[in-house]
């Protein structure tokens, strides 16, 4: 990084180059040197996640794969959705920004969906998903999907918060036939193939969350987000947007390099903050 944020209150322009799936992505970000919250980073991280998804898709299409996601197909909106803590905070704030009567309607949907989860006997595992053993997670997730509980933001098979939808929703890009997502069971789960993104934006965000306030990783189930956020203290940070973003990109490259070792067939992303 060429800039010297300590000597300047002005936003710093940062150039980033990422190589993903053999394709280069060049970004220029204007980042503030004043203290920022992780939730402030979300618009940039969402745009990055979308750009990385686009690059991975272009590479996959070059080998004959095709995206089967289409408008009004909302099979994935009945799956179990988990959020990073920063996303859960923003989601709760977003619900408060929604005008009436939709705000009350959506809150009521959260409550009734949770009641359905409870009635199905899934609540203890849903509340503490991180305690579900790895081998038991897929059966649990499919038990949840079998109830076909719609996400509170699903309206007429479309997402009411599309621009702000969580990372997991942005990253679920199916390249197997759409009907496979809709009919997914333990026996047929192997037929569902989603695009390999080669990068883990929410994973890197989560690492930064833990650097700021060390604690075990906990992902927040979508239906618990409002309750979880209400119980958390206000987000505080003494680090600047520039500093937080630098930490994020370091984690992104580390995470991706770990998932794609040098001798793997997948090109690991490289990034440079210039
Ligand atoms: S947030 Fe939107 S895209 Fe994600 S599950 Fe809910 S309705 Fe679907």
Boltz pocket constraint, residues with backbone or C-beta under 6 A from the ligand:
constraints:
  - pocket:
      binder: B
      contacts: [[A, 76], [A, 77], [A, 78], [A, 79], [A, 81], [A, 151], [A, 152], [A, 153], [A, 154], [A, 155], [A, 158], [A, 159], [A, 160], [A, 161], [A, 162], [A, 165], [A, 166], [A, 169]]
      max_distance: 6.0
